Amino acid sequence: MSNDEMTTIDLDQILAAAAAVPLTGPASATPAQRAGWLEAVAGVLDGAADELIPLAQAESHLPAARLTAELKRTTFQARQFAEALRAGTLTPTQVDAPDAGWGSGPRPDLRRTVVPLGPVLVFAASNFPFAFSVFGGDTVSALAAGCPVVVKAHPGHPELSRRTAELVAAQLPEGLFALIEGVEPSLTALKDSRIKAVGFTGSTSGGRALYDIAAARAEPIPFYGELGSVNPVVVTPEGWAQRPGEIVGGWLDSLLLGSGQFCTNPGVVFVPDAQAFLASVELPKPGRMLNDRLEEGFQKSTALVAELPGVREVAGGPANEQGVAARIFATTLEQLDPQALDTEMFGPAGLVVEYGDTGALVDVLQRVPGQLTGTVQGTESGDEVAAEVVAALSARVGRVLYNQWPTGVSVTAAQQHGGPYPASTNSLTTSVGLAAIERFQRPVSYQGLPAGLLPTELR
């Protein structure tokens, strides 16, 4: 339903239907049923690839090969959750038998499991039209948890969102899924007491504004937001001595991939020799960015960084048809303005920071704002600087990479896609991987219940 067509009555009906979905008890969906729904949607989306990918390409300007891989990742993710639901690994349980001699006093029969939080509002992202959109990670993990989902479509790909939503809704029971559009309907939903949690991927400013609304409700609700990140990279002296060309090439490939429009884009790199590092930097013409709003944001953020004290522009590439060009800036650790580590240039731009004193470098890393990723380029053994840097980054990022490059986020059980604020609004959770389901489950203990009254998994 488009924004022009949606009314207050329509939204109320959507929220009422979501709130009517049974979360617990005999009428609630079993893990096997949820698995079947996820598999059914995955199959339908795969079958509609020839229709969906051209829609996505027209609205996002992303190449067909990238979108094909992204759709495959999206349906793989749904099937991975389905497999884990069938295996029972996504419903953690704990059973403590009665013990009259328990150290803190007689212990009753206690059994702990998890239940769905309730209807979840998901704000779709612009840069992943499939994987972080209508049937992306937030939606899939919430459905896997047993929660109804209301998705706020991203205006960057409205036709794709509507068609995807039609396909998804056709495979799910009434009330379990709905799509809304527009700022006002989404704010109304966010403030509605029937919404019990929120998933968001987007800018720091936008996410923080929504987070504050969620926290200010009469009944505050969890807001799981993935926000901004500059994803620092540290090249150790030993790593630079061994692999200079490989490191420069790897950084540029990661920095410019997808015209720099990845949340894990490595926007700041600390190097022991900036002159040598920059000597082999060559910048190609970037592809078209996702939309006009992101192009405007990129120009504003690069202008802000360019005006910081001690920063100079050291490389620029040819502009694309929209006037967007790749840009590289440089400064030194001594001149580094803290704002440079808190300004995400979402697009094809990066900042090179030269350091001499590794102790001073570690001090800076310990104060860096929260990040999704931190990368170390060092040697495989005997790199003492790398050990210090890994320790410092571990306190400030959600994922530490070594001699690899961020961008692609593997969908797997051990993945952590989140980090201290402002990378995300809850550093205890991840928005990618099987652990993402934990955001939408609430623990409940049952004490002394007859077997017939217990949830199935606790009997």
N, C-alpha and C positions, 0 to 999 in steps of 0.2 A: 504494500500500500504506500503510495507516494505521500510526501509531506502535505501536498495540496489537498489530498483526499482524506487525510486522517483527521478525525474529530476527537473531542474529549470522550465522547461515548465510545468510539472505536477503541481508544486506548484503555478505557475502563473495562471493556469486554475482554481485551487481551490479558490484562492483569488479573481479572477475575478468573478467567480460564486457567491461567498459570497457578494461581493460588488454590484452585480446586483440585489440582493433581495430588493424589495421596502420596505422602512422603514415607510413611511408616505403616506397619500393620499389614494384614492379609491382602489389602487392595493395592498396595504399593508394588512397583515393578521389581522383579528379581534381578540379580546381576546378569543372569542368562538372557532375560528379556532385553535389558539395556544393551547387552552385547549384540543381540540380533538387530536391534534398531540401528546401531552404529554401523554394522556390516551392511545393512540394507542401504543406508544413505551412501556409504562409500561406493557400493556397486553402482548406484544410480549416477553419482557424479562422474565416476570413471566412464560410464556408458555415454554420458553427455559431453565428453571432452571436446568433440568436434564442434559443439555449439558454444560451450563455455569459454574456451580459449580464445577464439576470435572476439568475443564480447570483452574479455579482459584485456586483450591486446589493444582494442580500439579505445578503451577508456583509460588505460594506464600507461600506454606507450611502451610497455615492456615487450621484449622479443618473445616469439612463440616458444622457442626452446626453453627459456627461463620459466615461462608460465606452465609449460607441460611438466617440467620437473617439479614445480611447486604444487601443482594439482596432485601429482603422484605422492609427494610428501604428505599432503593433506589427508588423502584417503589411507595411506599407510598408517598415519597416526591414529585414525579412527579404528582401524583393524587391530593395531597394537593394544589399544585400550580394551577392545572387545576380547582379545585373547587373554589379557590379564584379568578381566572380569570373570571369564569362564574358569580361569585357574584359581580364583579366590584370593589373589594376592593384593587386590585393591580394597579389601575389607579387613583391616587389621582387628584382631580380637585378642582379648586377654581374659582368662578364666582363673580365678583364685578360689580354690576349694575352702570350705569352712575349716578353721583351725583354732581349737579352744586354747592352745598354748602359744598363740602368736605373740611376739615380743611386745607389741603395743597394746595388747589386750585381745580378747577373743575375736577372731575374724569371722565375719559372716560369709556366705556364698556371694561372691561378687563377680559379675561378668560384664566386660566392657567391649563395646563395638562403636561403630560410627553410623550416623544417619545424615541424610541430605539436609543442607542448610535451608533450602527453599528456593523460590524463583530468583534467577540470576540475570542481571542486566549486563550485557556485553557491548562495549563500544568497539566497533571494528576499526582496523588500522588501514592506512592508505597504501603502504609500501608492499604489502603482501596481500593481493586481492583474493587469494584462496587461504593460505596458511594462517593468517591472523585476521580473517574477516568473518563472513557469515557462518561458515562451518570450520573455523579455525580452532586453535588450541584451547581457547577459553570456552568456546561452545562445546567442543567435544569432551573436555574434562568435566564440565558441569553436567552434561547429559550422562556421562559415565557414573557420576556421583549420584544420579537420580534426581537432579534438579531441573525444573523447567527453565527455559532460556528465552529471554527477549533480547534480540539483537538490534542495536542501533546501527543502521547502515552507514558506511562512510560515503560522503557525497562525491568522492573521487571516482567511484565506480558504481553508480546507482542501478544501471540496467543489469549488470552482472549480479549485483546483490539481490535484486528482485527475482531474477531467474533462479539463482542458486537457492534462495529461500523457498521458492515454489517446489523445487525438487526435494529439499530437505523436509519440508512440512508434510509432503505427501507420504512420507515413510514413517511418520511419528504419530502417536495418539493425540487426540484433541488436548490443547492446552500446554503441550510439552515444548512447543517452539513457535515463535512469531517474530516478524520483522517490523521495525518501526523506522521512520525517517524524520529528520529535522531536529534542530536544537531544542525547541520548546517541548515537543513530546518526550524527548529523552530526559530533559530536566524534570518534567512532571513525573516520569517513571522513577527517576532516581530518588525523588522525595516521597514516593508512595510507600506506605508501610508494608505493602505486599512484596516488595523487592527486598531480598535478604542479603545480597552480596553483589559486588560489581567487579567485572574484569575490564581493563582498559589498556590500550597500547597507543601511545601518541606522545605529544610534546609535554615537557615539564610544566609549562604554564597552564595548559589545558587540563592536564591530569591533576595538578594541585588544586585547581578551582573545583573540580568535581569531587576530589577527595574531601575538601573542606565541607562541601554540601553533605556528603555521606556521614561525616563525623558530627555535623551539627544537627542531624535529625533527632527527634525525640527518642527514637531507638537507633543509636548509631549502628552502622553496619560495616563489615569489612570491605575495603576498597583495595583491590589488587591491581595496582597500576605499574606498567612498565613505561618509564619516562625517558629522560635524556642521559647520554653517556658519551664520553670522548674516547674511552677504551685505550688507555695509555700503553705504549710499547717502550720497553727499555732494551737497548742494544748494549751489551756489556763490552768492555775493551777486548776481552778474549774472543768473544763471538765476532766482533768487528774484524779482528785480525785474521780470523779464519775464513770468513764468508762475506766479504763486503759487497760484492756484486749480487750475490744471491739475496742478501738481506734487503738491499735497496729495491731490487726487482719485486721481491715478495711483498714489501710494504706498499709499493705503488699498485700492484695488482689488487691487493685487498682494499686499499684506500679508494680506488676508482671503480671497483666492481659495481655494476648497477648504478653508475653515475653517483656513487657514494651514498646511496639511499638505503643503507642497512643500519639497524640499531647498534650493531657491533662494529661499525666502521672505525678502524684504528686512526683516530684523528690527530693524536699527538704522539710523537716519537722522540725519545731521549737518546742522543747519540754522543759518543766521545769525540767525534771529529765532524762537525757540520759541513765544513768546506769540502772534505772528501766525499761525504755522503751526498751532498747536493750536486757534485760534479757530474754524476751520471743520471741525474733526474731528467727525464723527457716526458712531457705531458701530452697525451692525445686529445683530440676533440671529444668531449663527453657526449653520451647519448642524451636524448630528451628526458627531462625530469618528469615525474609523475603528473604534476599539475602546476598551474600558475601560482597557487598559494605557496607551494614548496620552492618554486623558483624565487619568489619574492623573499621568502624566509632565508634562503641561501644567500642572497645578495645582502640582506641586512646583517646576518651573522658574520659573514666574511668582512664586511665593512667595519663591524665592531672590533673584530680581532685585529684588523689592519691598523686601527687607531690606538691600540694598547701601547703603553710605553715600552720601548725596547724591541718592538716587533717590526720587521720589515718584510716586504714581499720579495721573494727570491726567484720565483719561477711562475710562469703562466703559460697556458696552452691556448690553442685556437678555440674561439667561441663557436658553439653550435647555433642553429638557426634561431633559437630563442635568446641568444646573447649570453648563455651560461658557459663559462670557461673554467677549466681546472686551475687551481691556484695553490701555491705552496708558500708558507710564511716561515720565518725563522726568528729565533731569539736565543738567549743564553739562560742558563739556570739562575745566574745572579740577577738577571733582568726580568725573569719570568713573573708576569702579573698573575695573581691567583685567579683572576677572571678568565684567563685563557684555559684553565682546567675545568671551568664551569660553563663554557660556551660551546655547544655542539654546532659545528658547521655542517648541517645535514645536507650533504652533497659532495662534489668532487674537490675537497680542499683539506689540507693538513698543515700542521705546525711542527717544525723541527726545532728541538731544544738541545743545544749543546751543553754538556756538563764536563767538568774536570774533576771535581771532588766527589767521589762516590758516597762519602758520608753525607754530604749535603744533598745528594740525589735521594738517598734513602729517607732523609728528613722530609723532603718535599713529598715523596710518595706516601708517607705516613699521614700527610694532611690532605691528600687529594680527595675531592668529593667522591661519594659512592659511585661505582662503575659496574657495568655488566661484565666486562672482561678486562684483564690485564695480561699483557704478553711479554715474555722474556726471550730475547734472542742471544743465546750464549753458547757455551761448549757443553759437550755431553758429560764431562767429568772435570773435577778440579777447578770449577769456576766459582771462586769465593764470592764475587760480586753478585752472581746469579742467585746464590743461596740467600743473601741478604735481601735482594730485590723480591724474590718469591715470598719471603716472610712478610715483607712490607705490603705487597700487593694482596696477599691473602686476607689481610685485615680490612681491605677497602673495596674488593671486587667479588663478584659472584663466581667467576670462572677464571682460572689462571692457565694460560697456554704457554708451552715451552717449545721453541723452535718450530712452531706452527703459526698460522695466521687466523685471526677471527674473521668471520662473516657468516658462513654456513653454521647453523646450530643443529647438531644431530638430535633427532627425536629418539630418545632412549631413556632408560630408567635412571641412569647416573647423571643425567643432564641437570645443570643448574643455570636457569636463565632468569636472573634477577640479581639484586645486590643492594648494598646500603643506599639510602636515599642520597641523591635524587635518581639513581638508576631505577629504583622501584620503591613503592610505598610500603613494602613489607619484605624485608631481607630474609625472612624465614621461609619464603615460598619461592616456587619456580612457575613460570608460565609455559614451559616446554618440558616434555617428558612425562612419564607416568606419575611422578610425584605432584604434578599440577592438580591432580584430583583432590589432594588434601586441602586445597583452598575452599572447597565447597562441601566438606564433610564436617560434622560436629560430633565429638565423642559423647556417649551416654553410657552410664553404668547401671546395671540392673542388679538389685540386691534381694536375694531370697525368693525370686519368682519361680512358680511352677514351670516345668518345661514347656507346657502348652502355651504359656503366655510369652515366652522368650522369642526374640528374633531367631529365624532359622539357623543362622550361623553360630548362635550361642547355645543351642540345645545339645 
